Structure formats: structure tokens, C-alpha cells
């Protein structure tokens, strides 16, 4: 891997990611008249309802379905399960977690097990491997990460994070997520044999806002003041 390639990766992918997250942090500091918590919730809702569905539709509709692609969700799910198992033992069964509250242990378990598969993975893999690379991120997110977040992840938050807590029926919740339906519709178009190239291009154009908005929202959610105090 050449130094030129690494420089291009930094300039085209990681620098924009860092700048968008930093922009969210600057908004928190200098735009206090617009509460960051409210804005973050609204931006997340906007992405889930409007921008992410067409992006996932385009990625699944144009995907070249291969055995290798279909193994991606399985490998991703195995990685998540392995991380959960290791961290659960460390946090709940070993001496390392005994002085931490249940909420803290559950939060560390969630943060250490579930990655930002789509919003970090998509721009990186698209740069490295083109459109097919972005498809890998979409398949890993929709067929592995998202179902596990809404089942195992919510169980961890409700059962392990609170004494006597209990989860909810999550299948209905997951099936009401527009991105899931966008992905499934694209999958159906892919297998139908219909030439949907113009529709895929239009959907990809609509979905371009997904990644920048979510990275900006990530910057809004980071407790920058607390991080600064912890360093001191």
C-alpha cells in the first residue's frame, strides 16, 4: 500500500469524516440557541425516514449477488456475537467490572460490540473497492448489525442495564424501519431482472445526504465538555 494511496484515503474519506464530526461539536459550542439534543433526534429521524431508504435501495438493487457477498452478514454477526461474549464475561463475570454500575457495564458492552457499520464502512469501502465495496457495508448493516442491535442490543440495554428490566417485542419495531424496507425492495428489484438503472441512480442521488448528516449528528452527540474535563 503506497504512501500516495494512504494520502488519498485520508483526504477523500477520513478527513471529511473528521470534519463533519468536528462540525457537530462546533455546533454544540457556538449554536446554543439550537439545542443539540433536539437537533440530533430530528436529524436521525430525517435520515431514517427520508435519506437512508433510497441509499439502501440503490445498494441492494445494484449489488452483484455472490456467495462471498452473502457470507458478509454471517461473518459480521459472528464478530458481534464474539465481542458480546468476551465483553460480557469481562464486565459481568470478572473482577474488572465489579466496581462499575449496571448501566455503565451495559453501555461499554454495547459500544464495544456494535460498530458504525454503514456510516463509517460505506465511504471507506466505496473508496477502496468501488460500488461493490459499499454494497458489502449495506449487507453487513441491514442483515447483521441492525437486526442484532434491535434484538440483542436492546436486550442488553433493558435486561443488563437495569435491575429487573425487561425488553419489548422488537420484531414489529424492526419491520417498521424504512431503511429495512428500502433494502428489501432493492433486493426484490435485483432478483426480478428489471433494468432499474435510472431508478437506482435517482435513489443513490437522494441517499447521498445520509452519511454526512449522520456524521454531523455523531458530532452533536459526543459530550465534548466531559471529554475535556476527563483529560484534565
C-alpha distance (Angstrom), angle and dihedral (degrees) to the residues before:
residue distance angle dihedral
X1 . . .
X2 3.82 . .
X3 3.78 126.7 .
X4 3.83 89.0 -119.1
X5 3.81 90.1 57.5
X6 3.81 91.7 49.8
X7 3.80 91.1 49.1
X8 3.81 90.9 51.5
X9 3.81 90.8 47.6
X10 3.79 89.4 52.5
X11 3.81 95.1 45.8
X12 3.81 97.5 42.8
X13 3.80 101.3 36.6
X14 3.78 119.2 10.3
X15 3.80 98.7 38.1
X16 3.84 93.0 53.4
X17 3.81 89.4 46.2
X18 3.81 91.4 51.4
X19 3.81 92.7 45.4
X20 3.81 93.0 50.6
X21 3.81 92.2 49.5
X22 3.81 89.8 46.0
X23 3.81 90.0 49.8
X24 3.79 88.4 57.6
X25 3.79 89.8 51.5
X26 3.81 91.9 49.3
X27 3.80 89.9 49.8
X28 3.81 89.7 56.5
X29 3.80 90.3 51.9
X30 3.80 102.0 41.6
X31 3.81 105.5 25.9
X32 3.78 100.1 54.7
X33 3.82 91.1 146.5
X34 3.83 86.5 71.9
X35 3.84 105.5 57.7
X36 3.80 109.7 -129.1
X37 3.81 94.7 -145.9
X38 3.80 92.9 55.8
X39 3.80 92.8 43.8
X40 3.80 92.4 48.9
X41 3.80 92.3 52.9
X42 3.80 92.0 48.5
X43 3.81 93.1 47.5
X44 3.80 91.5 49.2
X45 3.79 89.9 50.6
X46 3.81 91.1 47.8
X47 3.80 91.9 52.8
X48 3.80 94.5 45.8
X49 3.81 94.2 47.3
X50 3.82 102.9 34.4
X51 3.80 117.8 14.2
X52 3.81 108.9 29.1
X53 3.86 96.9 54.1
X54 3.84 95.3 61.3
X55 3.81 91.5 43.2
X56 3.80 92.2 53.3
X57 3.80 90.6 42.6
X58 3.81 90.3 55.5
X59 3.80 93.9 46.3
X60 3.80 95.2 49.7
X61 3.83 94.1 40.0
X62 3.81 93.3 54.5
X63 3.81 96.9 38.0
X64 3.78 119.1 123.2
X65 3.80 99.3 -133.1
X66 3.80 110.1 -138.2
X67 3.81 133.8 157.7
X68 3.80 87.5 -108.3
X69 3.81 91.7 56.0
X70 3.80 92.2 49.0
X71 3.80 91.1 53.1
X72 3.81 91.0 59.1
X73 3.85 96.0 80.4
X74 3.81 90.5 45.7
X75 3.80 92.9 51.8
X76 3.81 91.2 44.3
X77 3.82 91.5 50.4
X78 3.81 91.0 48.6
X79 3.81 90.1 51.0
X80 3.80 92.0 50.7
X81 3.81 92.2 46.9
X82 3.81 91.3 49.1
X83 3.82 91.3 50.1
X84 3.81 91.6 48.7
X85 3.81 91.9 49.7
X86 3.81 94.4 49.5
X87 3.79 95.9 43.7
X88 3.82 92.7 43.7
X89 3.79 90.0 57.1
X90 3.82 92.4 45.3
X91 3.80 95.0 47.2
X92 3.80 103.6 34.2
X93 3.80 105.8 24.8
X94 3.80 106.4 32.2
X95 3.79 131.9 65.3
X96 3.81 91.5 -108.0
X97 3.79 93.4 78.0
X98 3.78 101.5 35.6
X99 3.82 95.4 98.1
X100 3.80 94.3 48.9
X101 3.80 124.0 91.1
X102 3.80 119.5 -111.7
X103 3.79 90.2 -110.6
X104 3.81 92.2 52.9
X105 3.79 93.3 47.5
X106 3.81 91.9 48.7
X107 3.81 91.1 48.1
X108 3.82 92.2 51.0
X109 3.80 90.2 46.7
X110 3.81 91.5 52.8
X111 3.80 95.1 43.7
X112 3.79 92.5 47.4
X113 3.80 96.0 47.2
X114 3.81 106.7 40.3
X115 3.79 118.4 58.7
X116 3.79 130.6 -163.2
X117 3.79 89.6 -100.9
X118 3.79 101.4 169.0
X119 3.78 106.0 28.8
X120 3.82 95.7 46.5
X121 3.80 98.2 25.3
X122 3.80 98.8 49.5
X123 3.84 99.1 60.3
X124 3.80 92.6 40.5
X125 3.80 96.3 48.0
X126 3.80 92.6 41.9
X127 3.80 89.7 55.3
X128 3.81 92.1 46.9
X129 3.81 100.8 41.1
X130 3.79 108.8 10.7
X131 3.81 125.2 -124.1
X132 3.80 93.3 -25.1
X133 3.80 89.5 58.3
X134 3.80 90.5 55.7
X135 3.79 88.3 50.5
X136 3.80 89.7 58.6
X137 3.80 89.5 56.8
X138 3.82 91.1 49.5
X139 3.80 93.7 50.1
X140 3.80 92.2 47.2
X141 3.80 91.1 49.2
X142 3.81 101.3 44.3
X143 3.81 99.8 35.3
X144 3.80 99.3 37.0
X145 3.79 118.3 9.6
X146 3.82 100.0 40.6
X147 3.84 96.8 46.9
X148 3.80 90.6 46.5
X149 3.81 93.2 47.1
X150 3.80 91.1 52.2
X151 3.80 93.5 46.1
X152 3.79 114.0 24.0
X153 3.81 93.5 22.6
X154 3.79 94.6 52.0
X155 3.82 89.8 44.2
X156 3.81 89.2 54.7
X157 3.80 91.6 49.0
X158 3.81 95.7 46.5
X159 3.81 103.1 33.0
X160 3.80 102.8 32.0
X161 3.79 97.8 29.0
X162 3.81 95.6 55.6
X163 3.76 131.4 38.2
X164 3.79 107.4 -110.7
X165 3.80 91.6 -0.8
X166 3.77 120.6 154.7
X167 3.78 134.6 -159.6
X168 3.76 131.7 -125.2
X169 3.76 133.9 -119.6
X170 3.80 99.0 -82.3
X171 3.80 106.1 179.2
X172 3.80 92.7 80.2
X173 3.80 90.7 47.3
X174 3.81 92.7 51.8
X175 3.79 92.5 47.4
X176 3.80 90.4 54.5
X177 3.82 92.4 58.5
X178 3.84 107.5 109.8
X179 3.85 93.5 -148.8
X180 3.81 90.4 60.5
X181 3.80 91.0 53.3
X182 3.79 91.6 45.3
X183 3.79 89.7 54.2
X184 3.82 93.4 46.3
X185 3.81 92.2 47.8
X186 3.79 90.3 51.7
X187 3.80 89.3 49.0
X188 3.81 89.6 53.0
X189 3.81 91.9 49.6
X190 3.81 89.6 48.9
X191 3.79 92.9 54.6
X192 3.81 94.3 41.1
X193 3.79 92.3 69.5
X194 3.81 91.8 -130.0
X195 3.80 115.4 149.3
X196 3.78 97.8 -121.6
X197 3.80 97.4 161.3
X198 3.84 95.6 128.0
X199 3.80 90.8 47.0
X200 3.81 91.7 48.0
X201 3.81 91.0 51.1
X202 3.80 91.1 49.2
X203 3.81 91.8 48.2
X204 3.80 91.6 48.4
X205 3.81 89.8 51.5
X206 3.81 90.6 51.5
X207 3.79 92.2 47.2
X208 3.81 96.2 50.8
X209 3.80 90.6 94.0
X210 3.81 92.6 60.7
X211 3.80 100.6 84.2
X212 3.85 99.2 41.1
X213 3.81 93.1 47.7
X214 3.80 93.7 48.3
X215 3.81 92.4 48.0
X216 3.80 89.7 50.0
X217 3.82 88.8 49.2
X218 3.81 88.8 50.8
X219 3.79 88.3 57.1
X220 3.80 89.2 51.2
X221 3.81 91.8 53.6
X222 3.82 99.0 50.1
X223 3.85 111.4 99.3
X224 3.80 94.2 -130.3
X225 3.81 94.8 173.0
X226 3.79 91.6 53.4
X227 3.81 90.8 48.4
X228 3.80 90.1 53.3
X229 3.80 92.1 50.3
X230 3.81 91.4 48.7
X231 3.83 90.7 55.0
X232 3.78 90.9 54.6
